[in-house]
Amino acid sequence: MKIVYSDGHRSHNPQTFIHRGRLVESPERPERVDLLLSAAIAAGHETLEANQTDESMLTRVHTARYLDFLENGINEWLALPHAGPEIVPNTHPNRFASHYASHIVARAGFHQADTACPVGRGTWAAARSSVDIALNVGDLIARGQSRAYGLCRPPGHHACTEMAWGFCYLNNVAVLAESLRTSGAERVAILDIDIHHGNGTQQIFYDRPDVLTVSVHADPDGFPVFFSGYADEIGSGAGEGFNLNLPLRHGSDNAAFVDAIAVGMRKIGDFGPDVLLVSLGLDAYCGDPLSVFDVTTDGFRQAAETIGAFVKPIAILQEGGYPCPELGDNLVAFLGAIDE
């Protein structure tokens, strides 16, 4: 399988991650790509460096003021007296905001949902390179590849229209879906199998019938992202019935994980998309530092076999999956089964 990647991700190396009141090392660090890429190369997959793409598609997913914050906000932040090296919000308007305030501290609170998405000098460049990867994968699909994989970092599925969240800044899979729609795909389906709900992707397409969003994830009642991912969220307006959440109990094993994916694939089959986009999280693995599931490496192989029965093109983009000894093995198991 062709694998698209970019070394541009290295400019984003977050130094701030506050977990339950403690400052700890972020699990979303450059090491993730090294582990995944080296395993894929060893397994014989072909790697391609992503070409740079223009930014026009970003404005179809994200607002101009949010993009400006991500690109330029760090300069305002660093000009503050006694500022740290990364933008980290310390105030959140939540649902009570009456104005969009211009001060960089206020904008940080408005555009960053949590402390897992600090913005440093290299964050914008890395996020843009991640989108480049996604759009290059789309080009491969347009040129006739039936399967292609993008090693996106930072991930994207938590990024909302104008909010960074949970390690994510730009929603890679949403930008790819928009690109495919504008280039002729009548219907696009997104299957998210990260252990965390794909809340940003859901928000972006929630009222649309042309992009089906399906997410298999851990029950959010007691697990990030907490505020969405419940089974009664089915879309709104014209998009009603085009969003499917399949939350699973904590401790779910291979059988429960694969069965839920099979339910999602039946929904996707009924929808009849021209192309399937897979937001691939490997953090359902039992040994992942963020996991609450009991999924094994063979579980990812079984999941890929279930997804791979889809006969039209499949574009796979990396989401979660954090440093552990088996991270590369899990990717290789998934890609190998999809390839077959």
N, C-alpha and C positions, 0 to 999 in steps of 0.2 A: 504494500500500500504506500502511496505517496504521503509523506509527512511534511507539512509546512511548519517552519519555525523561524524565530528571529532572535539574534543576540541582543536586540534592543531592549528586551525585558530587564537586562541587568542594571539599567539606570534606576530602576525602582527597587530599593532594598530597605523596606520599612524598619525603622528603629523604635517605633512606638506601638505597643499593643497592650492595652490594659484589660486584664482578665480577672473579673471578680475583685477589682480593687487593687490588683497587683500589676506592676509593670514587668512583663515577661517577653521573651523572644517571640516574634511573630512566626507562626508556622508557614505563612505565605511568603517564602523567601526564594532567592535565585536557585538554591540547591534543588528545588522541586524539578525545574527543567533539566538540570544535569542528570538527575536520577532517571527521569522519563526518557530523555533523548538517548542516553547511552544504552538503555535497555532496548529501545526500538531499533537502534542501529545494529546492535549485536544480534537482534532477531532477523536482520536482513531487509528491513524496510528502507525505502528510498527517501532521502531527506532533501528538501528544497528550501533555500533561503527565501523568505517573503520579499516581494517587491513592494515598494512604497506605493500607497494609493492616495487619491485626493480625499478631502474631508467632506465632500458634498453630501455623502450618505449619512454622516453623523447628525446633521440637522434634521433628518427625517425621524430620528429616534430621540435626540436630546435637545433641550432648549439652548438658545444662544447664550443666555446668561450663565447657565451651568457650564457650558464648554469654556467660556471665558474664565470662570472661576478655576477650573482645572488647569488651564494653560497658564494663566497670568496671576492667579491669586497668591502664589508663593512669594512673588516679589513684594507685594504689599505686606504680607505676613512678616517677612524677614526684616522689613523696615520698621516694625513695631519695636519699642523699647523692651529689652529683655525677652525677646521672642525665642522660642525653641527652633530647631532646624526643620521641623515639619509642621504643617497645619494640622492641629488636633483640636476638635471643637470642645468648648467648655460651657456652651449654652445652646439649648435646643428650643425652638419655638413650638415644636410639635403642632398640634392642630389649632393653636390659639393665635397664630400670627395674623396680624392685621395689615402689616406692610412688609415689603421686601427691603430691608435696611442695607445701606451701602457699605457700612464698615466691614472690614475683612473678618473680624471676629463674629459678627452677626451672620455674614454669608457662609462662614464655616459651619455654624450651627444649623443653617438652613439647608446646606447642600451635603452634609456628612451625617449619616444616620447614627453612626457609632464611632468608637475609637479604633476599630479594626481597619480603617481606611485612611490613614494619614497621607497627606499630600506633601511630597518633598520636591526637590529641584528636578529630579528625573522621572517623576510619576507620569506627567503628561506624555513624555516621549515614549515611555514603556507602554502606557495604555494605548497610544496610537499604533505602536508596533503590533500590539495584540489584535487590534481591529484589522491592520494590514494582513495579518495571518488569516483571519476569518474570511476576508474578501478574496484573498488568493486561493483559499480552498473553494470558494464559490466559482472562481474562474476555472479551476480544474474540473469541477462538476459541469460547468457550461461547455467545456471542451470535450466532454464525453467520458470522464472518469465516473465509474459507478460508485466508488467509495473513496473518500479522502479524509485525512485527519489533520487538524490544526492544533499545534501545541501552544495554545494561547496562555500567556501570562502577562499581566495579571488576569484573573478570571473575570467574568462579566455578568453572570446571571442574576446577581443581587442589585445591579445598577439600575435605578429607575430613571424616568424621564429627566429628572434634575436632582438626583440624589445618589451619592456614593454610599455603599453599604457592604459590610462583610467582605472586605478585601477587593471589592469590585468598583470600577470607576466608569468604564464605558461598556455598554451591553453588547458584547461581540456577536452573540447569536441573533439578537434583534436586528443589529445592523446588517448581518448577512441575510436574514429573512427579508428585510426591506429591499436589499439589493436584488435578490432573486425575484421578488414581486415586480419590481420596476423593469426587470429584464425579461419578463414574460411568463413567469410561473403564476398560474391562476390561484393555486392554493399551496400553502406551505404548512407543514406540521413541525412542531418542536417537541421532542421528548427529552425531559430533564430527569436524569437518574442520580444526581448528586444527593447526598443524604440531607442536605439543607434545601428547603423549598426554593424554587426559582421565582422569588417574589418580584424581582424587577421585570423579568420577562412577562410574567402574568400581568403586571400593572400596565406595561406598554401596549399589550394587545387585548386587554380585557373587554373592550367594547367592539371588537372587530370579528367578522365571520370568515375572513380570508386567511387568517393564521390561527391554526389550532394549537393550543398549548396544553401539554400533559406533563405532570410532575409526579414522580414517585420519590418519596422522601420520608424522613422520620416525623412522627406526630409532633407538630410544633407546640403543643401545649406542654411546655417544660423543656423546649429545645429551640435554639435559634432557627429561624428568624422570629419566632414567637407569634408575630402579629398577622400572619397569613399562612396559607397552605392547608386550610381546612376543606373538608369534602363538600361543604355547602357553597363554596365559591365557584360558580359555574359560568361566569361572564355576565355582562350587563348589556342592555339595549340590543343592538344588532349582534353583539357578541355572545348573547346568552346561549349556553349550550356548547360553546367553543372553548371552554376552559375546564380541564379535568384534573383535580387533585386526588392523589391516591396515598394518603398518609398511612404509615405503618407503625405498629407498636415498637417501642424500643426493645432491642434484643431480637428482632426479626432475623431469620436465617435465610439461606439460599432459596429455599422453596417459596417463602413468603415474598421475597424480593423479586424473583423471576415470575411468580404468578401475577404480581401487581403489574409488572412490565408487560406481561401478556395481555392483561386487561387493557392497558394503555394502547397496545398495538392493535387491538381489535377496534378501539375507538378511532385510531388513525386510519385503519383500513376502511372503515365506514366513511370517513371524511374524504378519502381519495386524493391525497396531496400529490403534486408533481414531484416534490422532493421532501425528504425527511432530514431534519437537523437534530442531531443528538448532542445535548449538553452532558458531557461525560464527566461525572464526578466519581472518583475512585475512593472517596472517603466513607463509603459504606463498608469498606473492608474492616474486619474485626480488629486488626492491629493498627488501624489509623489512629493518630492521636486525638482526632475529633469525633470518632465513630461512637454510635450507640447501637450499632447493628452487629450481627454475627455472620456477616457475609464473608466467604472465603474467595481465594483466587479462582477456584472452579466456578463459584457463583457468577463472576464476571464473564467467564467463558459461556456459561449457560445463558446469561442475559444477552450476550452478543449473538448467540445462535437464534434467540427469539426475535431480536431486532433485525437480524440479517435476513430473515425470511421476507422482508419488504423488498419487492423486486425493482423498485425505482431507485434513483440515486440517493445515497446517504452521505451527508457531510457531518463529521464528528468534530466537535470543538472541546478542548479540555476546560473543565471547571475546577472543582476541588480535587482533593487527594494530596496528602501532606507527608512530609518526610518520615519514612519508615522503611525497613529493609526490603519489604515486598512491593513497594510502590511500582517499580519498573516491571516486575513480574505480572502485576495486575493489568497494566496497560498492554503488555505483550499478549496476555491471554485474551483480552477483549479484542484487540486488533486482529489477532490470528483467526479467531472465530468469525469475525465480520468478513475477513478476506475470503474465507472458505465459502 
